[in-house]
């Protein structure tokens, strides 16, 4: 469920493009105006603004933003990187994130690959793969399989995840769920989460089927969640990626709440991680993420964003995250009198 608010009536794409062009004039861009417009437009509306901007000014709007990014101080860099990601077509954005993760090999680059492969619809992953080919002249699978940054069995699982096209419906086979829950249980009991059967189940089963398997795992075998058992029995990079994949497929709000928290706790803030988590989920499940964050960490996303960011970057993130009032009200309803 989207967290952004859309004004009514909303300006035309041409009017927005004119206002954005005006905001970019002069040495100091009017970041408030950019946030006021772009943070309150849907993906379809932002696409229309990009087309109108290119038609009116004979220049891609993202190029205008990138010129600002290239000549601004470190204080403004995070704002421009965030506004560029937000304004991009979602598939193009994720293709660029994957490409950057494969090239830089730093930070939480494995999480980027897992998120793009698992936290969206099957059709979105196909669109990302198509955009990647168009932008970079090769496939995601090709770049990932040839990368020296990943060792087996992690590479095998990641290639399987990004290559997948899952059934997107709700049909579930309980007999299959029971059988595969037993196989997951055996793998965890023997501390072998990298088994081929585990990779096959996680990388090919629909989200509904995997959810049924994990419920059987909990109810019939261990009394604990599969993710909890991964944490307690396995500590490898593969196990961490497997946990992220399962969460992204079955409970993405848990994964992204943890990513946001990890990006801001301790000394300093991992701005790229924070930006990615917020920008990529605003129009999908940010309200659920905020509710999960409040329950798990006893604070709010907005409070932590205010405490750990500043200036235009903070204002953009807050506009995207939206109000916490609805989540607080839902929590109050859950507290017994």
The 8 nearest C-alpha neighbors of each residue, nearest first, counted from 0:
[[1, 284, 283, 282, 286, 2, 285, 287],
 [2, 0, 282, 283, 281, 3, 284, 285],
 [1, 3, 281, 321, 285, 286, 320, 282],
 [4, 2, 319, 1, 39, 321, 5, 281],
 [3, 5, 39, 6, 2, 321, 40, 38],
 [4, 6, 39, 40, 3, 7, 9, 41],
 [7, 5, 9, 8, 4, 39, 40, 10],
 [8, 6, 9, 5, 10, 4, 39, 40],
 [7, 9, 6, 10, 5, 11, 40, 39],
 [8, 10, 7, 6, 11, 5, 40, 12],
 [11, 9, 14, 15, 12, 8, 13, 6],
 [10, 12, 14, 13, 15, 9, 48, 16],
 [11, 13, 48, 15, 14, 47, 16, 51],
 [14, 12, 16, 51, 11, 15, 17, 48],
 [13, 15, 17, 11, 16, 12, 10, 18],
 [16, 14, 18, 12, 17, 13, 19, 11],
 [15, 17, 52, 13, 19, 14, 18, 48],
 [16, 18, 14, 20, 15, 19, 13, 21],
 [19, 17, 15, 21, 20, 16, 22, 14],
 [20, 18, 22, 16, 21, 17, 15, 33],
 [21, 19, 17, 23, 22, 18, 16, 24],
 [20, 22, 18, 19, 23, 24, 17, 29],
 [23, 21, 29, 19, 20, 28, 24, 18],
 [24, 22, 28, 20, 21, 19, 29, 25],
 [23, 25, 21, 22, 28, 20, 26, 27],
 [26, 24, 27, 28, 23, 22, 21, 29],
 [25, 27, 28, 24, 23, 67, 71, 29],
 [28, 26, 25, 29, 24, 23, 30, 22],
 [27, 29, 23, 22, 30, 24, 26, 25],
 [28, 30, 22, 31, 32, 27, 23, 33],
 [31, 29, 33, 32, 28, 34, 311, 22],
 [30, 32, 34, 33, 29, 35, 311, 314],
 [31, 33, 35, 30, 34, 29, 36, 22],
 [34, 32, 30, 36, 31, 35, 37, 19],
 [33, 35, 38, 31, 36, 32, 37, 315],
 [36, 34, 32, 33, 31, 38, 37, 39],
 [37, 35, 33, 34, 39, 38, 32, 40],
 [36, 38, 39, 34, 40, 33, 35, 45],
 [37, 39, 34, 36, 40, 319, 35, 318],
 [40, 38, 5, 37, 4, 36, 3, 35],
 [39, 41, 37, 44, 38, 45, 5, 42],
 [42, 40, 44, 43, 45, 39, 5, 282],
 [41, 43, 45, 44, 46, 40, 88, 89],
 [44, 42, 46, 41, 45, 47, 40, 88],
 [45, 43, 47, 41, 46, 42, 40, 48],
 [44, 46, 48, 42, 47, 43, 40, 41],
 [47, 45, 43, 49, 44, 48, 42, 50],
 [46, 48, 44, 50, 45, 49, 12, 51],
 [47, 49, 12, 45, 51, 46, 50, 16],
 [50, 48, 46, 52, 47, 51, 60, 53],
 [49, 51, 47, 53, 48, 52, 54, 46],
 [50, 52, 48, 54, 13, 53, 49, 55],
 [53, 51, 16, 49, 55, 54, 50, 56],
 [52, 54, 59, 58, 57, 50, 56, 51],
 [55, 53, 51, 52, 57, 56, 50, 58],
 [56, 54, 52, 53, 57, 51, 13, 16],
 [55, 57, 58, 53, 54, 52, 59, 51],
 [58, 56, 53, 54, 55, 59, 52, 60],
 [57, 59, 53, 56, 60, 62, 52, 63],
 [60, 58, 53, 62, 61, 52, 63, 57],
 [59, 61, 63, 62, 49, 52, 58, 53],
 [60, 62, 64, 63, 59, 65, 83, 86],
 [61, 63, 65, 64, 59, 60, 66, 58],
 [64, 62, 60, 66, 61, 65, 67, 59],
 [65, 63, 61, 67, 62, 66, 68, 60],
 [66, 64, 68, 62, 67, 63, 61, 69],
 [67, 65, 69, 63, 68, 64, 62, 70],
 [66, 68, 64, 65, 69, 70, 71, 63],
 [67, 69, 65, 66, 79, 71, 70, 76],
 [70, 68, 66, 67, 71, 65, 76, 64],
 [71, 69, 67, 68, 66, 72, 65, 76],
 [72, 70, 68, 69, 75, 67, 76, 73],
 [71, 73, 74, 75, 76, 70, 68, 69],
 [74, 72, 76, 75, 71, 77, 68, 70],
 [73, 75, 72, 76, 77, 71, 78, 310],
 [76, 74, 78, 73, 72, 77, 71, 79],
 [75, 77, 73, 79, 78, 74, 68, 80],
 [78, 76, 80, 79, 75, 81, 312, 270],
 [77, 79, 312, 81, 75, 76, 80, 311],
 [80, 78, 82, 76, 81, 77, 68, 83],
 [79, 81, 77, 83, 78, 82, 76, 84],
 [80, 82, 78, 84, 79, 83, 274, 77],
 [81, 83, 85, 79, 84, 80, 86, 78],
 [84, 82, 86, 80, 81, 85, 79, 87],
 [85, 83, 81, 87, 82, 86, 92, 80],
 [84, 86, 82, 83, 87, 278, 81, 279],
 [85, 87, 83, 84, 82, 45, 88, 37],
 [88, 86, 84, 92, 85, 89, 83, 91],
 [87, 89, 91, 90, 92, 86, 46, 42],
 [90, 88, 92, 91, 87, 93, 42, 279],
 [91, 89, 127, 93, 92, 88, 126, 94],
 [92, 90, 94, 88, 89, 93, 130, 95],
 [93, 91, 89, 95, 90, 94, 87, 84],
 [92, 94, 96, 90, 95, 91, 97, 89],
 [93, 95, 91, 131, 97, 127, 96, 92],
 [96, 94, 98, 92, 93, 97, 99, 91],
 [95, 97, 93, 99, 94, 98, 100, 92],
 [98, 96, 100, 94, 99, 95, 112, 93],
 [99, 97, 95, 101, 100, 96, 94, 102],
 [98, 100, 102, 96, 97, 101, 103, 95],
 [99, 101, 108, 97, 98, 103, 102, 104],
 [102, 100, 98, 99, 104, 103, 97, 143],
 [101, 103, 99, 100, 104, 98, 97, 105],
 [104, 102, 105, 100, 99, 101, 108, 106],
 [105, 103, 100, 101, 102, 108, 148, 106],
 [106, 104, 103, 108, 107, 100, 102, 101],
 [105, 107, 108, 104, 272, 109, 103, 100],
 [108, 106, 110, 109, 105, 111, 272, 100],
 [107, 109, 100, 111, 110, 106, 104, 105],
 [108, 110, 112, 111, 107, 113, 240, 100],
 [111, 109, 113, 107, 108, 112, 114, 240],
 [110, 112, 108, 114, 109, 113, 115, 97],
 [113, 111, 109, 115, 110, 114, 97, 116],
 [112, 114, 110, 116, 111, 115, 244, 117],
 [115, 113, 118, 111, 117, 116, 112, 110],
 [114, 116, 112, 113, 117, 118, 111, 93],
 [115, 117, 161, 113, 114, 160, 112, 124],
 [116, 118, 114, 248, 247, 115, 119, 113],
 [117, 119, 247, 114, 248, 115, 251, 116],
 [120, 118, 117, 123, 121, 115, 124, 116],
 [119, 121, 123, 122, 124, 118, 167, 117],
 [122, 120, 124, 123, 164, 165, 125, 119],
 [121, 123, 125, 120, 124, 126, 164, 119],
 [122, 124, 126, 120, 125, 121, 127, 119],
 [123, 125, 127, 121, 126, 122, 116, 128],
 [126, 124, 122, 128, 123, 127, 129, 121],
 [127, 125, 123, 129, 124, 128, 90, 130],
 [126, 128, 90, 124, 130, 94, 129, 125],
 [129, 127, 131, 125, 126, 130, 124, 139],
 [128, 130, 126, 132, 127, 131, 125, 133],
 [129, 131, 127, 133, 132, 128, 91, 134],
 [132, 130, 94, 128, 134, 129, 133, 135],
 [133, 131, 137, 136, 138, 129, 130, 135],
 [134, 132, 130, 131, 136, 135, 129, 137],
 [135, 133, 131, 132, 130, 136, 94, 91],
 [136, 134, 132, 137, 131, 133, 138, 98],
 [137, 135, 132, 133, 134, 138, 131, 130],
 [138, 136, 132, 135, 141, 139, 131, 142],
 [137, 139, 141, 132, 140, 131, 142, 128],
 [140, 138, 142, 141, 143, 128, 131, 137],
 [139, 141, 143, 138, 142, 144, 158, 162],
 [142, 140, 138, 144, 139, 143, 145, 137],
 [143, 141, 139, 145, 140, 144, 146, 138],
 [142, 144, 140, 146, 145, 141, 139, 158],
 [143, 145, 141, 142, 146, 140, 158, 154],
 [146, 144, 142, 143, 141, 147, 140, 148],
 [147, 145, 143, 148, 144, 142, 149, 101],
 [146, 148, 149, 145, 150, 144, 143, 154],
 [149, 147, 146, 150, 104, 101, 143, 154],
 [150, 148, 154, 147, 146, 153, 151, 143],
 [149, 151, 154, 153, 152, 148, 147, 155],
 [152, 150, 153, 154, 155, 149, 156, 237],
 [151, 153, 155, 154, 150, 193, 156, 237],
 [154, 152, 151, 237, 156, 155, 150, 157],
 [155, 153, 151, 157, 149, 156, 152, 150],
 [156, 154, 152, 158, 153, 157, 151, 159],
 [155, 157, 159, 153, 154, 158, 198, 160],
 [158, 156, 160, 154, 159, 155, 161, 153],
 [159, 157, 155, 161, 160, 156, 140, 162],
 [160, 158, 156, 162, 157, 161, 202, 163],
 [159, 161, 202, 157, 163, 158, 162, 116],
 [160, 162, 116, 158, 163, 159, 157, 140],
 [163, 161, 159, 160, 158, 140, 164, 116],
 [164, 162, 160, 161, 165, 159, 203, 202],
 [163, 165, 121, 162, 166, 203, 125, 122],
 [166, 164, 205, 121, 203, 167, 163, 204],
 [165, 167, 205, 168, 164, 204, 121, 206],
 [168, 166, 165, 205, 121, 169, 206, 120],
 [167, 169, 166, 170, 207, 205, 206, 171],
 [168, 170, 207, 171, 167, 208, 206, 205],
 [171, 169, 168, 172, 207, 208, 205, 167],
 [170, 172, 208, 173, 169, 207, 211, 176],
 [173, 171, 175, 174, 176, 170, 208, 211],
 [174, 172, 176, 175, 171, 177, 211, 212],
 [175, 173, 177, 176, 172, 178, 179, 171],
 [174, 176, 178, 173, 172, 177, 179, 212],
 [177, 175, 212, 173, 179, 174, 178, 211],
 [176, 178, 174, 180, 175, 179, 215, 173],
 [179, 177, 175, 181, 180, 176, 174, 182],
 [180, 178, 182, 181, 176, 177, 175, 183],
 [179, 181, 216, 183, 177, 212, 182, 178],
 [180, 182, 184, 179, 178, 183, 185, 177],
 [183, 181, 179, 185, 184, 180, 186, 178],
 [184, 182, 180, 186, 185, 181, 179, 187],
 [183, 185, 181, 187, 182, 186, 188, 180],
 [186, 184, 188, 182, 183, 187, 189, 181],
 [187, 185, 191, 183, 189, 192, 184, 188],
 [188, 186, 190, 184, 189, 185, 192, 191],
 [187, 189, 185, 190, 186, 184, 191, 232],
 [188, 190, 186, 187, 191, 185, 192, 184],
 [191, 189, 187, 188, 186, 192, 232, 233],
 [190, 192, 186, 193, 189, 187, 194, 188],
 [193, 191, 186, 194, 187, 190, 197, 238],
 [192, 194, 191, 152, 195, 197, 198, 237],
 [195, 193, 197, 196, 192, 191, 198, 186],
 [196, 194, 198, 197, 199, 193, 200, 192],
 [195, 197, 199, 194, 198, 200, 182, 183],
 [196, 198, 200, 194, 199, 195, 201, 183],
 [199, 197, 195, 201, 196, 200, 156, 202],
 [200, 198, 196, 202, 197, 201, 203, 195],
 [201, 199, 197, 198, 204, 202, 203, 196],
 [200, 202, 198, 199, 203, 204, 197, 245],
 [201, 203, 160, 199, 200, 159, 198, 204],
 [204, 202, 200, 201, 199, 165, 163, 205],
 [205, 203, 200, 209, 208, 201, 202, 165],
 [204, 206, 208, 166, 165, 207, 209, 167],
 [205, 207, 209, 208, 248, 210, 249, 204],
 [206, 208, 210, 205, 209, 169, 211, 171],
 [209, 207, 211, 171, 205, 210, 206, 204],
 [210, 208, 212, 206, 211, 207, 204, 205],
 [209, 211, 207, 213, 208, 212, 206, 249],
 [210, 212, 208, 214, 209, 213, 176, 215],
 [213, 211, 176, 209, 215, 180, 210, 214],
 [212, 214, 216, 210, 215, 211, 209, 217],
 [213, 215, 211, 217, 216, 212, 218, 210],
 [216, 214, 218, 212, 213, 217, 219, 180],
 [217, 215, 180, 213, 214, 220, 219, 218],
 [216, 218, 222, 223, 214, 224, 221, 215],
 [219, 217, 215, 222, 216, 220, 214, 221],
 [220, 218, 215, 216, 217, 221, 222, 214],
 [221, 219, 216, 217, 218, 222, 184, 215],
 [220, 222, 223, 217, 219, 216, 218, 224],
 [221, 223, 217, 218, 220, 224, 219, 216],
 [224, 222, 217, 221, 225, 227, 228, 218],
 [225, 223, 227, 217, 226, 228, 222, 213],
 [224, 226, 228, 227, 229, 213, 223, 216],
 [225, 227, 229, 224, 228, 242, 230, 245],
 [228, 226, 230, 224, 229, 225, 231, 223],
 [227, 229, 231, 225, 230, 226, 232, 224],
 [228, 230, 226, 233, 232, 227, 231, 225],
 [231, 229, 227, 228, 232, 233, 226, 234],
 [230, 232, 228, 229, 233, 227, 234, 226],
 [233, 231, 229, 230, 228, 190, 234, 187],
 [232, 234, 229, 230, 238, 235, 231, 190],
 [233, 235, 238, 230, 236, 239, 232, 229],
 [236, 234, 238, 237, 233, 239, 240, 230],
 [237, 235, 239, 238, 240, 234, 153, 241],
 [236, 238, 240, 235, 153, 239, 241, 152],
 [239, 237, 241, 235, 240, 236, 234, 233],
 [238, 240, 236, 242, 241, 237, 243, 235],
 [241, 239, 243, 237, 242, 238, 244, 236],
 [240, 242, 238, 244, 239, 243, 237, 245],
 [241, 243, 239, 245, 240, 244, 226, 238],
 [244, 242, 240, 246, 241, 245, 247, 239],
 [245, 243, 241, 247, 242, 246, 113, 248],
 [246, 244, 248, 242, 247, 243, 249, 241],
 [245, 247, 250, 243, 249, 248, 251, 244],
 [248, 246, 251, 118, 244, 117, 245, 250],
 [247, 249, 245, 117, 246, 118, 206, 244],
 [248, 250, 246, 247, 245, 210, 206, 251],
 [251, 249, 246, 252, 253, 247, 248, 254],
 [252, 250, 247, 254, 253, 246, 118, 255],
 [251, 253, 288, 255, 250, 254, 256, 287],
 [254, 252, 256, 251, 255, 250, 257, 291],
 [253, 255, 251, 257, 252, 256, 246, 247],
 [254, 256, 258, 257, 252, 253, 259, 276],
 [255, 257, 253, 259, 292, 258, 254, 288],
 [256, 258, 260, 255, 254, 259, 261, 253],
 [259, 257, 255, 261, 260, 256, 262, 254],
 [260, 258, 262, 256, 257, 261, 273, 255],
 [259, 261, 257, 262, 258, 263, 264, 256],
 [262, 260, 258, 259, 263, 264, 257, 269],
 [261, 263, 269, 259, 260, 273, 268, 272],
 [262, 264, 268, 260, 261, 269, 307, 265],
 [265, 263, 261, 260, 262, 266, 268, 267],
 [266, 264, 267, 263, 268, 261, 262, 260],
 [265, 267, 264, 268, 263, 269, 307, 262],
 [268, 266, 265, 269, 263, 264, 307, 262],
 [267, 269, 263, 270, 262, 307, 266, 264],
 [270, 268, 262, 272, 271, 273, 263, 267],
 [269, 271, 273, 272, 268, 274, 77, 262],
 [272, 270, 274, 273, 269, 275, 77, 81],
 [271, 273, 275, 270, 274, 269, 262, 276],
 [274, 272, 270, 276, 271, 275, 259, 262],
 [273, 275, 271, 277, 272, 276, 278, 270],
 [276, 274, 272, 278, 273, 277, 279, 271],
 [275, 277, 273, 274, 279, 278, 255, 272],
 [278, 276, 274, 280, 279, 275, 281, 273],
 [277, 279, 275, 280, 281, 274, 85, 276],
 [278, 280, 277, 276, 275, 281, 282, 89],
 [281, 279, 283, 277, 282, 285, 278, 284],
 [282, 280, 285, 283, 2, 1, 278, 277],
 [283, 281, 1, 280, 0, 2, 284, 285],
 [282, 284, 280, 0, 1, 281, 285, 279],
 [283, 285, 0, 287, 286, 280, 1, 288],
 [286, 284, 288, 281, 287, 280, 2, 289],
 [287, 285, 289, 288, 284, 2, 290, 0],
 [286, 288, 290, 284, 285, 289, 252, 291],
 [287, 289, 252, 285, 291, 286, 290, 256],
 [290, 288, 292, 286, 287, 291, 285, 300],
 [289, 291, 287, 293, 288, 292, 326, 286],
 [292, 290, 288, 294, 293, 289, 295, 287],
 [293, 291, 289, 256, 295, 290, 294, 296],
 [292, 294, 297, 298, 299, 290, 291, 296],
 [293, 295, 291, 292, 297, 296, 290, 298],
 [296, 294, 292, 293, 297, 291, 298, 256],
 [295, 297, 298, 293, 292, 294, 299, 260],
 [298, 296, 293, 294, 295, 299, 292, 291],
 [297, 299, 293, 296, 300, 302, 292, 303],
 [300, 298, 293, 302, 301, 292, 303, 289],
 [299, 301, 303, 302, 304, 289, 292, 298],
 [302, 300, 304, 299, 303, 305, 317, 320],
 [303, 301, 305, 299, 304, 300, 306, 298],
 [302, 304, 306, 300, 305, 301, 307, 299],
 [303, 305, 301, 307, 306, 302, 308, 300],
 [306, 304, 302, 303, 307, 308, 301, 313],
 [307, 305, 303, 304, 308, 302, 309, 301],
 [306, 308, 304, 305, 303, 263, 268, 309],
 [309, 307, 313, 304, 305, 306, 312, 310],
 [310, 308, 313, 312, 311, 307, 305, 314],
 [309, 311, 313, 312, 314, 308, 74, 75],
 [312, 310, 314, 313, 78, 315, 30, 309],
 [311, 313, 78, 315, 314, 310, 309, 77],
 [314, 312, 309, 308, 316, 311, 315, 310],
 [315, 313, 311, 317, 312, 316, 318, 310],
 [314, 316, 318, 312, 313, 317, 34, 311],
 [317, 315, 319, 313, 318, 314, 320, 312],
 [318, 316, 320, 314, 319, 315, 321, 313],
 [317, 319, 315, 321, 316, 320, 38, 314],
 [320, 318, 316, 317, 321, 3, 38, 315],
 [321, 319, 317, 318, 316, 2, 281, 285],
 [322, 320, 318, 319, 2, 317, 3, 323],
 [321, 323, 324, 320, 325, 301, 2, 317],
 [322, 324, 326, 325, 327, 321, 301, 299],
 [325, 323, 327, 326, 322, 328, 329, 321],
 [326, 324, 328, 327, 323, 329, 322, 286],
 [325, 327, 329, 323, 328, 290, 324, 330],
 [328, 326, 324, 330, 329, 325, 323, 331],
 [329, 327, 331, 325, 330, 326, 324, 332],
 [330, 328, 326, 332, 327, 331, 325, 333],
 [329, 331, 327, 333, 332, 328, 326, 334],
 [332, 330, 328, 334, 333, 329, 327, 335],
 [333, 331, 329, 330, 334, 328, 335, 327],
 [332, 334, 330, 331, 335, 329, 328, 336],
 [333, 335, 331, 332, 336, 330, 329, 328],
 [336, 334, 333, 332, 331, 330, 329, 328],
 [335, 334, 333, 332, 331, 330, 329, 328]]
